[in-house]
Amino acid sequence: MQTEKKYDYIIAGAGCAGYSLLYHLLKDPVLSQKRILVVDANFEKGNDRTWCFWEDGLGAFESIVCKKWDKIEVIKEAMHRSLPTAPFEYKMIQGIDFYQHISEFAKGFDNIEWVAAKILEMDAQSPKGARVSWEGGAAVAEYVFSSINGERIQSALWQHFKGIVVEFETPVFDQSIAKLMDFNVPQMDATAFMYLLPMSDKKALVEYTLFSPSILKVAQYDEVLSAYMEEHYKGLNYTIVHTEIGAIPMTTKKMDIPTGAVISIGTIGGAVKASTGYAFQFIQQQTQQLVGQLKLNQSLNPAVHHTRHQLYDAVLLHILEHKKMRGDEIFARIFKKNKAATIFKFLSNTSTLFEDIQIMRSLPTPIFLPVAIQVLFRR
Ligand SMILES: Cc1cc2nc3c(=O)[nH]c(=O)nc-3n(C[C@H](O)[C@H](O)[C@H](O)COP(=O)(O)OP(=O)(O)OC[C@H]3O[C@@H](n4cnc5c(N)ncnc54)[C@H](O)[C@@H]3O)c2cc1C
């Protein structure tokens, strides 16, 4: 019979949430000496995604922020709304830098072990604690923190996208401004926009993004991306130096997740903001919250989305899903009538009730109020 090593914690899945939890555990003077096992099917992910988020001041990962902007722009038809983001900055981190930064940091600790294997089973009720098994091995721990099984998530709406990083020979971009949403692209009976983040005056991430029930074929994203490049940068030579593709669930429904000593984190742990697909900062909040609870020996609760803001998310998703109002109209109105800082606070779940009312006043009450009542009574 194989021996099962015992750890304090097992981190199942070393993506954004797994690495974030590891980082915050190791930063904590009380928990940094715990015996931790990290298991992932693939530690060679490369630069599989780019994370952007807003932050007021310097953050924990400032040293790996590769670009920041203090202005954002939203475009719909003739409206070109450019907004200063102060006191926030919109920041970008490359996935590869994040994975490397934390694995380098973890090298300073001899209480961390790594296993590269596909997890086959997790048992939250094992008599020895939570148990994780993979082909040829297994281990037990007081707690397992899992971010695997994301593919099991069901969602009526998805934020899905393909992005290309383009590099021109001559300067073409205004690198001082992040184009958050350019709605002047094919809407495909959905909410669709181009997301354009200039990393320099010659290089940018250009991402065709949609909120809709079904994912497109790769060729469909490509067609819109090349038409956009042709329309905006006609006759100029560029090279595609990187691509990223993804789909993020947009749902406020509780995930079908294990309970007991297996704690779900990241996407499967409900960290994604349902109405926007942003998760990076919520994952930081969630993993820091868990570290705080572990330290105080409290019961573990990974929930990060507060009830009031979750209700707003559910209302917006209902409106988009049931096509009560066009998504481009909704976002254009919000950005036209509010400061970026108020919108960022609202989307971070940190706005005051007064600020919430300001945002809501940008939207038509006859559409939003009946849906809010319906959603409230359904919950
Ligand atoms: C391309 C892309 C871009 C994004 N950009 C942003 C952004 O700009 N801003 C933002 O806030 N959010 C963004 N998100 C959303 C969110 O931040 C990310 O999806 C984030 O990576 C979620 O973290 P996670 O740990 O839950 O999942 P992941 O990072 O996907 O990690 C899951 C890990 O589990 C491992 N795994 C899976 N199954 C097994 C198994 N059976 N056994 C062992 N290991 C397994 C995987 O190898 C992976 O390492 C983006 C998402 C994508 C896909």
The ligand as an SDF file (V2000), in Angstrom:
LIG
                    3D

 53 58  0  0  0  0  0  0  0  0999 V2000
   -7.1000   34.5230  -20.9580 C   0  0  0  0  0  0  0  0  0  0  0  0
   -7.6920   35.0820  -19.6930 C   0  0  0  0  0  0  0  0  0  0  0  0
   -7.4860   36.4240  -19.3660 C   0  0  0  0  0  0  0  0  0  0  0  0
   -8.0010   36.9370  -18.1720 C   0  0  0  0  0  0  0  0  0  0  0  0
   -7.7860   38.2610  -17.8940 N   0  0  0  0  0  0  0  0  0  0  0  0
   -8.2480   38.7640  -16.7400 C   0  0  0  0  0  0  0  0  0  0  0  0
   -7.9690   40.1250  -16.4050 C   0  0  0  0  0  0  0  0  0  0  0  0
   -7.3920   40.8830  -17.1950 O   0  0  0  0  0  0  0  0  0  0  0  0
   -8.3790   40.5820  -15.2020 N   0  0  0  0  0  0  0  0  0  0  0  0
   -9.0470   39.7960  -14.3090 C   0  0  0  0  0  0  0  0  0  0  0  0
   -9.3640   40.2650  -13.2050 O   0  0  0  0  0  0  0  0  0  0  0  0
   -9.3470   38.5060  -14.6140 N   0  0  0  0  0  0  0  0  0  0  0  0
   -8.9720   37.9790  -15.8060 C   0  0  0  0  0  0  0  0  0  0  0  0
   -9.2550   36.6640  -16.1040 N   0  0  0  0  0  0  0  0  0  0  0  0
  -10.1120   35.9030  -15.1780 C   0  0  0  0  0  0  0  0  0  0  0  0
   -9.3530   35.2360  -14.0170 C   0  0  0  0  0  0  0  0  0  0  0  0
   -8.5250   36.1780  -13.3560 O   0  0  0  0  0  0  0  0  0  0  0  0
   -8.4790   34.0720  -14.4780 C   0  0  0  0  0  0  0  0  0  0  0  0
   -9.2610   33.1220  -15.1490 O   0  0  0  0  0  0  0  0  0  0  0  0
   -7.7220   33.3980  -13.3410 C   0  0  0  0  0  0  0  0  0  0  0  0
   -6.6450   32.7200  -13.9230 O   0  0  0  0  0  0  0  0  0  0  0  0
   -8.5740   32.4310  -12.5380 C   0  0  0  0  0  0  0  0  0  0  0  0
   -7.7620   31.8160  -11.5830 O   0  0  0  0  0  0  0  0  0  0  0  0
   -7.9600   30.3080  -11.0960 P   0  0  0  0  0  0  0  0  0  0  0  0
   -6.8360   30.0150  -10.1900 O   0  0  0  0  0  0  0  0  0  0  0  0
   -9.3540   30.1130  -10.6250 O   0  0  0  0  0  0  0  0  0  0  0  0
   -7.8450   29.4080  -12.4050 O   0  0  0  0  0  0  0  0  0  0  0  0
   -6.5390   29.1210  -13.2610 P   0  0  0  0  0  0  0  0  0  0  0  0
   -5.6390   30.2840  -13.2350 O   0  0  0  0  0  0  0  0  0  0  0  0
   -7.0420   28.6240  -14.5750 O   0  0  0  0  0  0  0  0  0  0  0  0
   -5.8170   27.9260  -12.4570 O   0  0  0  0  0  0  0  0  0  0  0  0
   -6.3110   26.6230  -12.3850 C   0  0  0  0  0  0  0  0  0  0  0  0
   -5.1080   25.6930  -12.2790 C   0  0  0  0  0  0  0  0  0  0  0  0
   -5.5590   24.3570  -12.0310 O   0  0  0  0  0  0  0  0  0  0  0  0
   -4.7790   23.4620  -12.8020 C   0  0  0  0  0  0  0  0  0  0  0  0
   -5.5870   22.2560  -12.9840 N   0  0  0  0  0  0  0  0  0  0  0  0
   -6.7890   22.1590  -13.5880 C   0  0  0  0  0  0  0  0  0  0  0  0
   -7.2510   20.8990  -13.5090 N   0  0  0  0  0  0  0  0  0  0  0  0
   -6.3030   20.1740  -12.8250 C   0  0  0  0  0  0  0  0  0  0  0  0
   -6.2240   18.8190  -12.3960 C   0  0  0  0  0  0  0  0  0  0  0  0
   -7.1870   17.9330  -12.6070 N   0  0  0  0  0  0  0  0  0  0  0  0
   -5.1190   18.4420  -11.7280 N   0  0  0  0  0  0  0  0  0  0  0  0
   -4.1240   19.3290  -11.4420 C   0  0  0  0  0  0  0  0  0  0  0  0
   -4.1700   20.6290  -11.8170 N   0  0  0  0  0  0  0  0  0  0  0  0
   -5.2420   21.0520  -12.4950 C   0  0  0  0  0  0  0  0  0  0  0  0
   -4.4780   24.2140  -14.0880 C   0  0  0  0  0  0  0  0  0  0  0  0
   -3.3100   23.7090  -14.7220 O   0  0  0  0  0  0  0  0  0  0  0  0
   -4.2820   25.6310  -13.5550 C   0  0  0  0  0  0  0  0  0  0  0  0
   -2.9450   25.9010  -13.2530 O   0  0  0  0  0  0  0  0  0  0  0  0
   -8.7690   36.1170  -17.3020 C   0  0  0  0  0  0  0  0  0  0  0  0
   -9.0100   34.7950  -17.6700 C   0  0  0  0  0  0  0  0  0  0  0  0
   -8.4840   34.2780  -18.8470 C   0  0  0  0  0  0  0  0  0  0  0  0
   -8.7940   32.8490  -19.2080 C   0  0  0  0  0  0  0  0  0  0  0  0
  1  2  1  0
  2  3  1  0
  2 52  2  0
  3  4  2  0
  4  5  1  0
  4 50  1  0
  5  6  2  0
  6  7  1  0
  6 13  1  0
  7  8  2  0
  7  9  1  0
  9 10  1  0
 10 11  2  0
 10 12  1  0
 12 13  2  0
 13 14  1  0
 14 15  1  0
 14 50  1  0
 15 16  1  0
 16 17  1  0
 16 18  1  0
 18 19  1  0
 18 20  1  0
 20 21  1  0
 20 22  1  0
 22 23  1  0
 23 24  1  0
 24 25  2  0
 24 26  1  0
 24 27  1  0
 27 28  1  0
 28 29  2  0
 28 30  1  0
 28 31  1  0
 31 32  1  0
 32 33  1  0
 33 34  1  0
 33 48  1  0
 34 35  1  0
 35 36  1  0
 35 46  1  0
 36 37  1  0
 36 45  1  0
 37 38  2  0
 38 39  1  0
 39 40  1  0
 39 45  2  0
 40 41  1  0
 40 42  2  0
 42 43  1  0
 43 44  2  0
 44 45  1  0
 46 47  1  0
 46 48  1  0
 48 49  1  0
 50 51  2  0
 51 52  1  0
 52 53  1  0
M  END
$$$$
